[in-house]
Structures are given as C-alpha cells and as structure tokens.
C-alpha cells in the first residue's frame, strides 16, 4: 500500500494513493482520526488494505500532499551510517549509532519548497531512507524489529552546514523550518524486496550526487530500532531517518551548496521519488 497525508480544501486527512487518485481513509473506515499517525496507533492498516482496489474518492491532483507523518512525536536521525560518508567527513569509527533529533517544524512535503534560511548560504542535501514506526515498543530486540515498522519513505535531510558546525552538536543545522523533505508516501513492507535491500540515489538538477544501497549501512534498520528503543519508547508515527551515503555537497571539491531554484530528487527503489525545489527564504516566509 501507498499511504499519504494530505489536505483538501484546507482540511487535513490521510488516505490510500491508488493509481492517480486518493481513497479517503477516515471516511471509509468511519473514524474521526484525520491523521496517519492516529490510524497507525489504532492498528487500522489491515482494515485499510481492503479498499486498495476500489475507485478513488478524488484525483491526486486535487489534494495538497503533506509530510508523510506531519506530526511525529519523535524524529530520530542517524549520522554517519554509511562508510563512504564517514570517510568523507573524516569522522572516527564508532561502536554505536550516532543519533540526533529533528522537530516536525523542519519538515516539508513532496513538491513543496525547501527554504534556504536567510542566515546561511551553505544549504546541503542528504538523501535517506525513513522508517515509520507502526507499533509501540521499548527495548525491541533486533529479531522483532521489523514487526514494529509500518513502512518506509524517502527523506531529504536538508542541512544548514555552517550552523551544524557551530559546535559538536548537530541540532541547529538540522532544524531550521521547512528544510527537510519527507514523502511522497509511506510504502508498506509488503511492497519491498524480501531482503529489504533498496537502492538510493540523490540528484541535483538531474545530476547524480549520491548512489548507494541500504546494504552499505553500518548499522542496519533492526539494529537502529533496537538501539533507539533502548533509551526511549518508540510510538506509532515516530520516524527513524537512517543516514545518508557519501557525496554530500559539503564534501565536494569545491563545496556545492544548494541555490535558489535548484531541484533535489531522492529516489529509492520500490519506494518512490521525493522531489523539491529550493527557495531562498524571504522575510515574509518567516
């Protein structure tokens, strides 16, 4: 299944993306919940699946996509999770995942503009696989980790590099409003290969900047879930952004920063393509 969050005529909802249309799930399921996080928390995905072959309620062109989970309780991001990215950043090898947090205000949807902040001209892309939690858990063992996953999506973890480098803490550079893209859809696990190895490619204005497979991760998804669920409870709708491969703009020679009008695409096999145009922030964007 492809699940999306969207708004139509100013009203937020969520649904199934079928062909070129949308099936409105709250209406079909007869529930008041208007967001995908609540549907996950109420374990309604299996019921939603029975509508996949039905006619859509309206055209995809008639809705405005929102970030896959517009209101996640937690967004946990993994740094330096591909060896080529670790090497290009000259960071030491570590025994545990590098984890930092993003806030929901930093998210944008597929097709929406990514804002280059007024305070910086060092805006960078990071194509990544996002994992959306579907079942609450604490101290989840690796062997059961996929049972807690609702699905996956594409993520562009847009980063304001000079603010990231102010200190050893990544947070400021990762949380400017509307700098990270998340979408277009949540893809359920039955749509993925059995080995769950996926290709990832990031393009800027059509030029390939990053190319990898998730088999190159240093810490695989089950290990990330086990680790993160040890120090906190994971809830439905929480997002784990699993790290970016080598090829980021900051480490090119010379560095290649995103500019106004640049188009960034993150394509993940079996998942989809996330596309956004960069826009320099204006005073009235604040």
C-alpha positions as CSV (number, residue, x, y, z in Angstrom):
1,X,0.0,0.0,0.0
2,X,0.9,3.6,-0.5
3,X,-0.4,5.8,2.3
4,X,-0.3,9.6,2.2
5,X,-1.1,12.6,4.4
6,X,-2.8,15.4,2.6
7,X,-5.1,18.4,2.8
8,X,-8.1,19.2,0.6
9,X,-10.0,22.5,0.8
10,X,-8.0,23.3,3.9
11,X,-9.0,20.1,5.7
12,X,-6.3,17.7,6.8
13,X,-6.7,14.0,6.2
14,X,-4.9,10.8,5.1
15,X,-5.6,8.1,2.6
16,X,-4.5,5.5,0.1
17,X,-2.8,6.6,-3.1
18,X,-4.3,4.4,-5.8
19,X,-3.3,4.9,-9.4
20,X,-3.9,8.7,-9.9
21,X,-6.4,9.0,-7.1
22,X,-6.9,9.1,-3.4
23,X,-9.1,7.0,-1.1
24,X,-10.0,9.0,2.0
25,X,-9.4,6.5,4.8
26,X,-11.1,8.3,7.7
27,X,-14.3,8.4,5.7
28,X,-14.1,4.8,4.5
29,X,-13.1,3.5,7.9
30,X,-15.7,5.6,9.7
31,X,-13.3,7.1,12.2
32,X,-12.7,10.6,13.3
33,X,-9.0,10.5,13.2
34,X,-7.7,12.8,10.4
35,X,-4.0,11.9,10.5
36,X,-2.0,8.9,9.6
37,X,-0.2,8.7,13.0
38,X,-3.6,8.1,14.7
39,X,-4.6,5.4,12.2
40,X,-1.3,3.6,12.9
41,X,-1.8,3.9,16.7
42,X,-5.2,2.3,16.3
43,X,-3.8,-0.5,14.2
44,X,-6.1,0.2,11.2
45,X,-3.7,-0.6,8.3
46,X,-5.1,-4.1,7.8
47,X,-8.6,-2.7,7.5
48,X,-7.3,0.0,5.2
49,X,-5.9,-2.6,2.8
50,X,-9.4,-3.9,1.8
51,X,-10.0,-0.6,-0.1
52,X,-7.0,-0.7,-2.3
53,X,-8.9,-2.0,-5.4
54,X,-11.8,0.4,-5.0
55,X,-12.4,3.6,-7.0
56,X,-10.7,6.7,-5.6
57,X,-12.7,9.4,-3.9
58,X,-10.9,12.2,-5.8
59,X,-8.0,12.8,-8.0
60,X,-4.4,13.1,-6.6
61,X,-4.2,16.5,-8.4
62,X,-7.0,17.8,-6.2
63,X,-5.1,17.4,-3.0
64,X,-2.1,19.0,-1.4
65,X,0.4,16.5,-0.1
66,X,1.8,16.9,3.4
67,X,4.8,15.3,5.0
68,X,4.0,11.6,5.3
69,X,3.7,12.0,9.1
70,X,3.0,15.7,9.6
71,X,3.0,15.5,13.4
72,X,5.5,12.8,14.5
73,X,6.1,12.6,18.2
74,X,9.8,11.9,17.6
75,X,12.1,12.1,14.6
76,X,15.4,10.3,15.3
77,X,18.1,10.9,12.7
78,X,21.2,8.7,12.3
79,X,24.5,10.3,11.4
80,X,27.5,8.7,9.6
81,X,25.7,5.4,8.9
82,X,27.5,4.8,5.5
83,X,31.2,4.1,5.4
84,X,31.8,6.4,2.5
85,X,30.1,9.3,4.2
86,X,32.1,8.6,7.4
87,X,35.3,8.6,5.4
88,X,34.5,11.8,3.5
89,X,33.7,13.6,6.8
90,X,36.9,12.3,8.4
91,X,35.0,11.0,11.5
92,X,36.3,8.1,13.6
93,X,34.7,4.7,13.6
94,X,32.2,4.2,16.4
95,X,30.7,1.2,18.2
96,X,27.2,2.7,18.4
97,X,24.9,4.7,16.1
98,X,25.2,8.5,16.1
99,X,21.7,9.8,17.0
100,X,20.3,13.3,16.9
101,X,16.8,14.7,16.7
102,X,14.7,16.8,14.3
103,X,11.5,18.6,15.0
104,X,8.3,18.5,13.0
105,X,8.5,22.2,12.1
106,X,11.6,21.3,9.9
107,X,9.6,19.1,7.6
108,X,8.2,19.8,4.1
109,X,6.1,17.6,1.8
110,X,7.0,16.2,-1.6
111,X,6.6,19.0,-4.1
112,X,6.9,21.8,-1.6
113,X,9.7,24.3,-1.5
114,X,12.7,23.7,0.8
115,X,13.7,27.0,2.4
116,X,17.3,28.1,2.3
117,X,17.5,30.2,5.5
118,X,18.3,33.9,5.4
119,X,21.2,33.2,7.8
120,X,23.1,30.9,5.6
121,X,24.3,30.1,2.0
122,X,25.5,26.6,3.0
123,X,22.4,24.6,2.5
124,X,23.0,20.9,1.6
125,X,21.1,17.8,0.6
126,X,21.2,14.3,2.3
127,X,19.1,11.6,0.6
128,X,18.0,9.0,3.2
129,X,15.5,6.2,3.8
130,X,13.0,7.0,6.5
131,X,11.4,4.2,8.6
132,X,8.0,4.8,10.2
133,X,7.1,3.0,13.4
134,X,3.7,1.3,13.4
135,X,3.7,-0.4,16.8
136,X,4.7,0.9,20.2
137,X,7.7,-0.7,21.8
138,X,10.6,-0.4,24.3
139,X,13.7,-2.5,24.3
140,X,12.8,-4.1,21.0
141,X,15.2,-6.9,20.0
142,X,16.7,-6.9,16.5
143,X,14.9,-10.1,15.8
144,X,11.5,-8.5,16.3
145,X,12.3,-5.0,14.9
146,X,10.5,-5.2,11.6
147,X,7.3,-6.2,13.4
148,X,7.2,-2.6,14.8
149,X,7.6,-1.0,11.4
150,X,4.6,0.3,9.4
151,X,6.5,1.2,6.3
152,X,9.2,3.4,4.8
153,X,9.5,6.6,2.8
154,X,12.0,8.9,1.2
155,X,13.7,11.7,3.2
156,X,15.9,14.6,2.2
157,X,17.6,15.7,5.4
158,X,18.3,19.2,4.3
159,X,21.1,20.6,6.4
160,X,22.4,24.1,7.1
161,X,26.0,23.2,7.3
162,X,27.6,26.3,8.9
163,X,25.0,26.1,11.7
164,X,25.6,22.3,12.1
165,X,29.3,23.1,12.5
166,X,28.9,25.8,15.2
167,X,29.6,23.1,17.8
168,X,29.8,19.3,18.0
169,X,26.0,19.1,18.4
170,X,24.2,18.7,15.0
171,X,20.8,20.1,16.1
172,X,20.9,23.7,15.0
173,X,21.8,22.9,11.4
174,X,19.1,20.2,11.2
175,X,16.1,22.1,12.4
176,X,15.5,25.3,10.5
177,X,11.8,25.4,9.5
178,X,10.9,23.7,6.2
179,X,14.4,22.5,5.4
180,X,13.8,18.7,5.3
181,X,11.5,16.8,2.9
182,X,9.6,13.7,3.8
183,X,7.5,11.8,1.2
184,X,5.7,11.4,-1.0
185,X,4.2,8.3,0.6
186,X,4.5,5.6,3.2
187,X,5.2,2.3,1.5
188,X,4.2,-0.8,3.5
189,X,6.7,-3.6,3.9
190,X,4.9,-6.0,1.6
191,X,5.9,-3.7,-1.3
192,X,9.6,-4.2,-0.5
193,X,12.0,-7.0,-1.6
194,X,12.3,-9.9,0.7
195,X,15.8,-8.9,1.7
196,X,14.7,-5.3,2.1
197,X,17.8,-4.0,0.4
198,X,16.9,-0.8,-1.5
199,X,18.8,1.4,-3.9
200,X,19.1,5.1,-3.1
201,X,20.0,7.9,-5.5
202,X,20.1,11.7,-4.9
203,X,20.1,14.1,-7.9
204,X,20.5,17.8,-8.0
205,X,19.2,19.4,-11.3
206,X,19.3,15.9,-12.8
207,X,23.0,15.2,-11.8
208,X,23.5,12.1,-9.7
209,X,25.2,13.2,-6.4
210,X,24.7,10.1,-4.2
211,X,24.2,6.5,-5.2
212,X,24.2,3.6,-2.8
213,X,22.2,0.6,-1.5
214,X,21.0,0.1,2.0
215,X,23.2,-2.9,2.3
216,X,26.1,-0.4,2.8
217,X,24.7,0.8,6.1
218,X,27.0,0.4,9.1
219,X,24.0,-0.1,11.4
220,X,21.0,-1.8,9.7
221,X,17.4,-0.9,10.4
222,X,16.8,-3.6,13.1
223,X,19.9,-2.5,15.0
224,X,18.8,1.1,14.8
225,X,15.3,0.2,16.2
226,X,16.9,-1.9,19.0
227,X,19.2,0.9,19.9
228,X,16.8,3.7,19.8
229,X,14.1,1.7,21.7
230,X,16.5,1.1,24.5
231,X,16.9,4.7,25.5
232,X,13.3,5.7,24.7
233,X,9.9,4.3,23.9
234,X,9.1,4.2,20.2
235,X,5.5,5.2,19.3
236,X,3.3,4.8,16.1
237,X,4.2,7.6,13.8
238,X,7.8,8.0,15.1
239,X,10.3,8.3,12.3
240,X,13.9,7.0,12.2
241,X,15.9,8.6,9.4
242,X,18.6,6.1,8.7
243,X,21.6,8.1,7.4
244,X,23.0,9.4,4.2
245,X,25.7,7.9,1.9
246,X,28.7,9.7,0.6
247,X,28.5,12.5,-1.9
248,X,27.1,15.4,0.1
249,X,27.6,18.9,-1.3
250,X,29.8,20.0,1.7
251,X,32.5,17.4,0.8
252,X,32.7,18.0,-2.9
253,X,35.7,20.0,-4.2
254,X,34.8,22.8,-4.2
255,X,31.8,22.5,-1.9
256,X,28.5,22.6,-3.9
257,X,25.7,24.3,-1.9
258,X,22.1,24.3,-3.0
259,X,20.8,27.6,-4.5
260,X,17.5,29.2,-5.2
261,X,15.7,27.2,-7.9
262,X,17.8,24.0,-7.6
263,X,15.7,20.8,-7.9
264,X,16.6,17.9,-5.5
265,X,15.3,14.4,-6.0
266,X,15.7,11.5,-3.7
267,X,14.8,8.2,-5.4
268,X,14.6,4.9,-3.5
269,X,13.9,1.7,-5.3
270,X,10.4,0.2,-4.6
271,X,9.6,3.4,-2.6
272,X,9.4,6.3,-4.9
273,X,10.9,9.7,-5.7
274,X,10.8,12.7,-3.5
275,X,11.2,16.0,-5.4
276,X,11.6,19.5,-4.1
277,X,12.7,22.9,-5.4
278,X,14.9,25.0,-3.2
279,X,13.8,28.6,-2.4
280,X,15.8,31.3,-0.7
281,X,13.8,32.4,2.3
282,X,12.2,35.8,2.1
283,X,11.2,38.0,5.1
284,X,7.5,37.0,4.7
285,X,8.4,33.3,4.8
286,X,9.3,33.6,8.5
